[in-house]
Amino acid sequence: MRVRVFSRNDQLLSTARAGPETEGVWGQDVPIAVSIGVAQWTREVGVFPDRLIAAADHALYVAKKEGKNRHAVYELSPPLAPEPAAVAEMAERRRA
């Protein structure tokens, strides 16, 4: 999925960079820049869409900080504590 997202973002960014036909708007060119923030629905987001929106918003501000016509993908930080299933698996390996 990540490759498709980057590919689509690159298409959008190159279209913005190429400068669409903007003449005729009060007789002047209108500059266009695009910043894109991408977030993926994960188990941590759960049933809280506001978490997904906040993650995409965070990625958007990272893209804006990097400059015009950029995109950024929200990277979920690894959990501070291991998942319960991982703990159980590690305990099982120790017993073996």
N, C-alpha and C positions, 0 to 999 in steps of 0.2 A: 504494500500500500504506500509506503513512504516514497518509493520511486515514482509512482503515479502522481502523488501530491507534488513532488519537486518538479516533475515534468510539466504539470499543469501550471504551477506557479511560474516556471520559467517562460511558458508561453504567454501568460498574462503580462509578465514583466517586459518581455521583448516587444509586445504590442504597445505597451505604454512608452517604452524608450523610442520606438520608431516614430512616434508622434502622429496620432490619428489626424484625420482631416478636421481641422478646427477653424479654418478660415470661414468667414461669414458671421462669426459671433462678434457683432459690433465692429466688424472689419479688422479684428486683431486676432493673433494667435493666442490660444489658451494653453499654457503648459500643464501637463498632466504627469503626476507621479503616483506610484502605487507602492504601498507597504502592506504586506500580508502576514497575518499571524495564524498559525495552524495548530490545532489541538485535536487529539484523538480521544474518542470515548473509551474509557478504560474501566476496569473493575473499581478503581478508587473513586471515579466520578459517580458510579452507581446511579441512583435515581435522582440525582441532583444536577439538573441542567445548568444551574448557575455556576457550578464548579467547572464545567466544560467551557462556558463563556469566559470565566475568569482566567482559565488557562490560555485560551486563544487571545484574550486581551493582553496577557503577560507577554506572549510571543509577539504580538503586534508591536508592543513598545520596544522589545528587543530589536525587531526589524527596523523600526524608526530610528533607534539609537545608532544603528549601523549605517544609516544614510538612506537616501531616496531609492526607490525601485528595488527594494529588498524583501526577502521573505525569511521568516524564522519559524521553527517548529518547537512547540513546548515540549521540553524534556522532563518527564516526571522524575523527581529525585528518588533514588532507591530508599526503601523503608529503613528506618533506623533500627528496627527490630526485625528479625527474620520471620517469614510467614510460619504459622503453626505447622503446616505440612512439611516445610523444610526442616524445622526443629525435630519433628518426629522421625523424618528420614535420617537425619544426622545421628540421632540416638540409636536407631536401628543399625546403622553402619558400625557404630562403636561396639555394639553387642556382638557383632559377627566376627 
